[in-house]
């Protein structure tokens, strides 16, 4: 395992940790201030949400790099299936391509896909996963032309109905095999895989470079809101060091991205103190 006790070059901030992914949250810091705060603490990367970028992708990407940060990723494509996916299909695909263009404009190579839930009119996960495979297979060649890799992120099964019919690492790797495009891989988030005792066995299937992201947070034993009550690393029940050991044993050597949705706790704190806590917990708990 890599030693992070004195090295923050692999630490990236997902701006959701400051509430910047949800309307009505966040401390009002402009993007430039977030970039500067991360750079001042020695982080190596930053991950943005599309709602922050607008038509400034090229400008913001350059601003981050000038500060010494890599743009480690972009969140995210539209939902590709399910009740929250855009309608009609032409609008959905236009938005899919727009998210790829934004990632390319930022200069990041990783675009996260949260696939969406069970397609209306169907039951179970099978039919919806087939739709996801078909739609990613259509978009992947365009992403490859733009130098963008697509990271399928399995979500905790509690989101299966509306946000993600993709709920296991096994199914994520199966989708990659079915899509069969070299720029399609997976992203692993502690919040969504901490419970999976078969994770090491499944990751043994991953081809070199197929793991495109690793996201840090914690699962609180008394979670009160499954969407917006994630824990800071070390505050919950996930075995963070064991999880990272498993992911790195499968070949991952990229950024560790702190991504904490916490409407009633961390999003209400001073962002500077949140960042300082992220640094300390990364060094000591991850």
JORAKA-V231615 format. One record per residue. N is the residue number from 1. PHI is phi in degrees with one decimal (none if undefined). OMEGA is omega in radians with two decimals (* if undefined). Layout:
N&PHI&OMEGA, N&PHI&OMEGA
This chain:
1&none&3.05, 2&-68.7&3.13, 3&-98.2&-3.10, 4&-103.6&-3.04, 5&-62.6&-3.13, 6&-126.1&-3.01, 7&-132.2&-3.14, 8&-103.1&-3.05, 9&-64.9&3.12, 10&-94.4&-3.12, 11&-89.4&3.07, 12&-125.1&3.04, 13&-97.9&2.85, 14&-86.7&-3.01, 15&-63.8&2.99, 16&-59.3&-3.14, 17&-62.9&3.08, 18&-103.5&3.10, 19&86.2&-3.01, 20&-78.2&-3.14, 21&-95.1&-3.04, 22&-127.3&3.10, 23&-55.5&3.10, 24&87.5&3.13, 25&-122.4&-3.10, 26&92.4&-3.05, 27&-92.8&3.13, 28&83.6&3.09, 29&-66.9&3.01, 30&-69.1&-3.10, 31&-55.4&-3.11, 32&-62.7&3.14, 33&-68.9&3.08, 34&-62.6&3.12, 35&-57.7&-3.10, 36&-63.0&-3.13, 37&-66.8&3.09, 38&-67.4&-3.13, 39&-63.1&-3.12, 40&-62.8&-3.12, 41&-92.7&3.07, 42&88.3&3.09, 43&-64.0&-3.13, 44&-95.7&-3.04, 45&-152.8&3.12, 46&-147.1&3.12, 47&-125.4&-3.09, 48&-105.5&2.97, 49&-107.0&-3.04, 50&-59.3&-3.08, 51&-63.8&3.12, 52&-82.3&-2.88, 53&-91.9&-3.11, 54&57.4&3.13, 55&-101.4&-3.06, 56&-108.6&-3.02, 57&-57.8&-3.11, 58&-61.7&-3.12, 59&-63.0&-3.10, 60&-69.2&3.09, 61&-59.4&3.11, 62&-64.7&-3.13, 63&-61.6&3.12, 64&-64.5&-3.12, 65&-66.0&3.08, 66&-62.0&3.11, 67&-82.9&3.12, 68&95.8&-3.13, 69&-105.3&2.93, 70&-82.1&2.97, 71&-83.5&-2.95, 72&-78.8&-3.14, 73&176.7&3.07, 74&-136.0&3.03, 75&-109.5&-0.19, 76&-154.9&2.99, 77&-67.4&2.95, 78&-67.0&2.93, 79&-58.3&-3.06, 80&-96.7&-3.08, 81&-157.7&3.00, 82&93.7&-3.00, 83&-68.7&-3.11, 84&-99.1&-3.14, 85&-73.8&3.08, 86&-59.3&3.08, 87&-129.5&-0.10, 88&-77.1&-3.08, 89&-59.8&-3.13, 90&-62.6&3.11, 91&-67.6&3.11, 92&-57.6&-3.07, 93&-68.0&3.06, 94&-60.3&3.13, 95&-69.3&3.05, 96&-57.5&3.14, 97&-64.5&3.12, 98&-64.5&3.11, 99&-66.6&3.07, 100&-64.6&3.11, 101&-60.4&3.13, 102&-65.3&3.11, 103&-60.0&3.12, 104&-63.6&3.12, 105&-63.4&3.10, 106&-69.2&-3.07, 107&86.2&3.05, 108&-98.8&3.14, 109&-100.6&-3.04, 110&-123.7&3.05, 111&-119.2&-3.10, 112&-80.0&3.03, 113&-115.5&2.86, 114&-99.6&-2.75, 115&-74.7&-3.04, 116&103.1&-2.99, 117&-90.1&-3.08, 118&-71.0&-3.11, 119&-61.0&3.11, 120&-53.2&-3.13, 121&92.2&3.10, 122&-118.9&3.06, 123&-132.7&-3.08, 124&73.9&-3.04, 125&-104.5&-2.96, 126&-59.0&-3.10, 127&-64.9&-3.13, 128&-67.1&3.10, 129&-64.3&3.07, 130&-63.1&3.12, 131&-63.2&3.10, 132&-57.8&-3.13, 133&-57.5&-3.12, 134&-63.1&-3.06, 135&-75.1&3.06, 136&-67.3&3.12, 137&-62.0&3.09, 138&-71.5&-3.07, 139&-82.2&-3.02, 140&-61.6&3.12, 141&-61.1&3.09, 142&-64.8&3.09, 143&-60.8&3.13, 144&-62.1&3.10, 145&-61.4&-3.13, 146&-90.3&3.13, 147&75.7&-3.05, 148&-115.8&3.03, 149&-100.0&-3.09, 150&-105.0&-3.06, 151&-106.1&3.06, 152&-74.2&-3.09, 153&-110.5&3.03, 154&-69.3&3.13, 155&-107.2&3.06, 156&-50.2&-3.09, 157&-56.1&3.13, 158&-63.1&-3.14, 159&-98.5&-3.00, 160&-57.9&-3.05, 161&-72.1&-2.98, 162&-116.6&-3.02, 163&-109.6&-3.10, 164&-159.4&2.99, 165&-75.9&3.07, 166&-96.8&-2.95, 167&-123.2&3.12, 168&-134.7&3.04, 169&-62.5&3.09, 170&-56.2&-3.12, 171&-67.5&3.10, 172&-63.8&3.11, 173&-69.6&3.05, 174&-61.3&3.11, 175&-62.4&3.11, 176&-57.9&3.13, 177&-64.4&-3.13, 178&-69.3&-3.14, 179&-70.0&3.02, 180&55.6&3.05, 181&-120.3&-3.02, 182&-65.4&-3.13, 183&-96.6&3.09, 184&-109.9&3.12, 185&-139.0&-3.07, 186&-130.8&2.96, 187&-119.4&-3.10, 188&-116.4&-3.13, 189&-118.0&3.12, 190&-48.4&-3.07, 191&-60.6&-3.02, 192&-104.1&-3.08, 193&-125.1&-3.02, 194&-57.9&-3.05, 195&-86.6&-2.94, 196&-86.3&-3.10, 197&-72.0&3.10, 198&-97.8&-3.02, 199&-59.1&-3.11, 200&-61.1&3.12, 201&-62.3&-3.14, 202&-69.2&-3.11, 203&-68.2&3.06, 204&-62.1&3.10, 205&-80.7&-3.00, 206&-67.7&3.07, 207&-77.8&3.12, 208&-54.9&3.12, 209&80.7&-3.08, 210&-80.5&3.04, 211&-83.3&-2.99, 212&-104.3&-3.13, 213&-165.2&3.08, 214&-138.0&-2.98, 215&-111.9&-3.06, 216&-106.4&2.98, 217&-174.4&3.06, 218&-151.5&3.08, 219&-101.8&-3.14, 220&-74.7&-3.12, 221&-59.7&-3.14, 222&-113.0&3.13, 223&-57.7&-3.08, 224&-102.7&3.12, 225&-145.9&-2.99, 226&-67.7&3.11, 227&-94.7&-2.93, 228&-121.0&3.10, 229&-137.1&3.06, 230&-76.4&3.14, 231&-97.9&2.93, 232&-67.1&-3.13, 233&-54.2&-3.13, 234&97.0&-3.13, 235&-94.4&-3.03, 236&-125.2&-2.98, 237&-111.0&3.13, 238&-76.5&3.09, 239&-87.0&-2.96, 240&-65.4&-3.13, 241&-67.5&3.11, 242&-65.4&3.12, 243&-64.1&3.13, 244&-65.5&3.09, 245&-58.9&3.12, 246&-64.5&-3.11, 247&-67.6&3.14, 248&-71.0&3.08, 249&-63.6&3.09, 250&-84.4&3.02, 251&109.6&-3.07, 252&-78.8&3.11, 253&-133.0&-3.08, 254&-91.6&-3.09, 255&-69.4&2.94, 256&-105.5&-2.91, 257&-106.5&3.12, 258&-76.7&-3.09, 259&-137.6&-3.03, 260&-122.2&3.02, 261&-94.1&-3.00, 262&-151.7&-2.99, 263&-64.5&-3.04, 264&-103.0&-3.13, 265&-133.0&-2.98, 266&-67.2&3.12, 267&-71.9&3.12, 268&-95.2&-3.10, 269&-97.6&3.06, 270&-59.2&-3.11, 271&-55.7&3.12, 272&-63.1&3.12, 273&-71.0&3.07, 274&-61.8&3.12, 275&-62.6&3.12, 276&-61.9&3.12, 277&-66.8&3.09, 278&-56.7&-3.14, 279&-62.9&-3.09, 280&-64.1&-3.12, 281&-70.2&3.09, 282&-60.3&-3.13, 283&-66.2&-2.95, 284&-102.2&-2.98, 285&-115.3&-2.97, 286&-104.5&*
